[in-house]
């Protein structure tokens, strides 16, 4: 499953479903797809996501293994496009929606 985030303030962003649902939950939402956040709730969702990412980042760096042939993409890296979308939506007071 792929999840696409949309807002009038930014280009659409598509993510793998498992990661998208994880980030939606970090924003303080139920994780339901499809769903939306009203413009007035976007700043709080953005702050929730940023705080959760900051708290998760040190734990992930400990899991890195230099001998690993496969590198994992960190949650902060995966969240970056969504943070940009939410920031633009908050600035322009725009709703954010997501669907599969």
Order of alpha helices (4+ residues) and beta strands (2+ residues): beta-beta-alpha-beta-alpha-alpha-beta
